[in-house]
């Protein structure tokens, strides 16, 4: 390696080989050490951190360099509380490593006022003599306190339902000024007159919806609602519950997909979501069709026919439809003494009708 070195004639700083070749300190600690060593006396009143900013050394790099300088004895610090109660940190910088005792001796030589007793020594000193208080000690005085007038009627949050009548009402000839809006009782605090029906109780859906809206703040703090705001939004939220959704499904629909920019207004955000994402009401379910009547077993017809035949009854009848029709025509033929038959009547029905009519007249078949 070739080397070309020219010693500077001015603006130079002497550096010890022990500092330059010390492997225990990094380059930041060495540069800070050489920089402070070459400063004039007028710049020594500034703290070490402010001087490190001149070298663009801050943050983690400065803390690491300062720690190495303190560990190797190049920087020493003393922190104490002054007479005014303010804490003061005094730093000593040296270009040769010093022990704690050696640094304290150098500090006492450079700053004689700093060599006085420490704060711990001043606190351990005995107290000075003080003049006693004038007079004899007296016990604390009790009594003589007049309590202020309590306005019970104004502070009562729930007044009685029926106002007590005034035994001796006094007319007020001069009407006084009307009370301000803030002094007027709210409708919920006004006593209810006799005979007035109580206010209707909220439906179970409104109560459940209000409970869901007030519980949103436990999951997302930005959805904090007041009682009045939750009660106003519960009307829209109750429609979700009336359409078959559960409380957990309603809570999930309100908390899902939060806006990227955050929620500016909890009331506006929830009102928009409740209105525009409300599920469609389910179509009315048609009533189920009645089941078909049970199929009865086949029975034998009890009419006096030539051949036995069976049929399936619909009720409690014992004759088949053909035999019952023939019986009706037989009664009609006996009453009218005629043998006219309708065209849709089968030959079997006609034969049975004639046989029954003859039987009713007493004629042999």
Phi, psi and omega in degrees: 000130175269148183224134177234108186235130174238120180292129180290144179275339180206164178066042180235162181229132178285130179235132179285145177296331180295330179279314184293322185263008180287121181275352182279343180247145178277179184292327179296318179295320180292317180296318179296321179297315180290325181294314181291327180295327182270004180283152175286170181295334182290342182261005183281352181278357180266151179289163184295325180294324178290324177291328179291333178295333177297332179265011184059034180251113182207172178069224184296323181296318180292318181297321179291319179294318180295321179298319179291323178293325178289320181295327183263008171085015178270339180227135177229145182229145173229128181241127182209171182253127181282186182293328180278002179091356180274142180276137183231136177248122180249131183245143176238124179249136179219148179271001175233141182294134179235150173282177182292320180290319178295321178294324179293324178292319177295322179295318179296328180284321181280328181228091183297327182290339179280349182276006180287184180295146178284174181294323178296322178291324178292325180288331181279350180291147180293151180291153179279161180287137179236155178286138180292159178290142181290135176094172180265152177294139180239146178290157178293140181279139179237150180091176179082004180266126179257114182291149178288158181290130180264128178266084184292321183294328182279331185267354182287118182287333181234094179290162180296155183291329180241126179284138179285131181291145178282123183296325182228086179290138180247127180292144179253101184293328183250108179293135181276174179292147180293142179292155179290166183298325181291337180272346182287141178289145178287160179302330179288337182266343182292138179294142180275130181289160180291140180088350179279129181292146179294155179296146182295142179283144180294151180290160178300327179294320178295319179295317179293320180294319178295323179294322178294317181295322180287339181274355182293333183292339179289333179267316180228114186297333183287350178260035178286128181237149171277170182295318179294321179293317179295325180291326178288323179281344182294337179296317178287323181291331180294334178296326177296317181290327179290341181262019170100359180277150176270172180295320179294323177293321176295318179295320179294322180293328181279334183263345184285149176052067178292152179294149183293322181278004182087171181262119178277319180229117181295322181293314180295320180296313182290323178295319178295318181288322179293327184279315188271343180247018180293130181293155180288141180294135180294146179293146180296137182278127179292143180295144181293146178291142180294146180293149179295152180297151180294146179279123181275160178282156178288138177231162180274136179289136183268004180287159181275080178253164181293322181241142175285137179217158183246160177208167180254109185287154174262336180222233181258012181293152180246351178246151180287165181300323180295317181292321179294322177293321178296323178296320179294320178290327178297316177298322181291322180292325178292320181289324184258352181052053179219163181234035178278135180238148175291155184291336182275002182277128183286166181294324179295317177297323178294319180296315180295322180295317179296319180296320180289323177296318176297322178296323179290327179280345182088014179275146178289149181286000000 
